[in-house]
Amino acid sequence: MLAENTPGPPPSGLPVFVAQGGADTLVVPAATQAYVAAACRGGARITFRQYPTDTHGTIADTAVPDVLAFVRSSLAGAAPTSTC
């Protein structure tokens, strides 16, 4: 089941936004950080944000403003800032 829920590399050339709750005990921050680091080494354009007090159940609501800004910027043709 873990393998089925582990994302592969992001599509080449597409910017990706990754949000992680620092208090998430289901998807632990270290796992997401390792994924982001590997994707960055592979040339991905990742915008990574960690929200220190969020859990698996709260991260989506907290990240919405940043996700919307990321999408708006991308649709406007601006290159998102990579945190790689």
C-alpha positions as CSV (number, residue, x, y, z in Angstrom):
1,M,0.0,0.0,0.0
2,L,2.9,2.4,0.7
3,A,4.3,1.8,-2.8
4,E,0.9,2.6,-4.3
5,N,0.7,5.9,-2.4
6,T,4.2,7.0,-3.1
7,P,4.3,9.6,-5.9
8,G,6.7,9.2,-8.8
9,P,8.8,12.0,-10.2
10,P,6.8,15.1,-11.3
11,P,6.2,15.5,-15.1
12,S,9.2,17.1,-16.7
13,G,9.1,20.9,-17.0
14,L,5.9,21.4,-15.0
15,P,6.1,23.5,-11.9
16,V,4.8,21.6,-8.8
17,F,3.6,23.0,-5.5
18,V,4.2,20.8,-2.4
19,A,2.7,21.6,1.0
20,Q,3.6,19.7,4.2
21,G,2.2,20.0,7.7
22,G,5.0,20.1,10.2
23,A,2.8,18.3,12.7
24,D,1.5,15.6,10.3
25,T,1.9,12.2,11.7
26,L,0.4,10.3,8.7
27,V,2.7,11.8,6.0
28,V,5.7,12.7,8.1
29,P,7.7,15.8,7.1
30,A,10.9,13.8,6.6
31,A,9.2,11.7,3.9
32,T,8.0,14.7,2.0
33,Q,11.3,16.5,2.4
34,A,13.1,13.4,1.0
35,Y,10.7,13.3,-2.0
36,V,11.2,17.0,-2.7
37,A,15.0,16.6,-2.4
38,A,15.0,13.7,-4.9
39,A,12.7,15.5,-7.3
40,C,14.9,18.6,-7.1
41,R,18.0,16.4,-7.9
42,G,16.1,15.1,-10.9
43,G,15.6,18.6,-12.2
44,A,12.0,19.2,-11.1
45,R,10.7,22.7,-10.5
46,I,9.3,22.5,-6.9
47,T,7.8,25.1,-4.7
48,F,7.9,23.6,-1.3
49,R,6.1,25.1,1.7
50,Q,6.1,23.5,5.2
51,Y,3.5,24.8,7.7
52,P,4.9,24.0,11.1
53,T,1.7,23.6,13.2
54,D,-0.5,21.9,10.6
55,T,-1.5,18.3,10.6
56,H,-2.7,15.9,7.9
57,G,-6.2,17.1,8.5
58,T,-5.5,20.9,8.5
59,I,-2.8,21.4,5.8
60,A,-5.2,21.7,2.9
61,D,-7.1,24.6,4.4
62,T,-4.0,26.4,5.5
63,A,-2.2,26.1,2.2
64,V,-5.1,27.3,0.0
65,P,-3.9,31.0,-0.2
66,D,-0.4,29.8,-1.3
67,V,-1.8,27.3,-3.7
68,L,-4.1,29.8,-5.3
69,A,-1.2,32.3,-5.6
70,F,0.9,29.6,-7.2
71,V,-1.8,28.7,-9.7
72,R,-2.6,32.3,-10.6
73,S,1.1,33.1,-11.1
74,S,1.5,30.0,-13.3
75,L,-1.6,30.8,-15.4
76,A,-0.4,34.4,-15.9
77,G,2.8,33.0,-17.4
78,A,5.1,33.8,-14.5
79,A,7.7,31.1,-13.6
80,P,7.0,30.0,-10.0
81,T,10.0,30.4,-7.7
82,S,11.6,27.0,-7.2
83,T,12.8,26.2,-3.7
84,C,15.1,23.5,-5.0
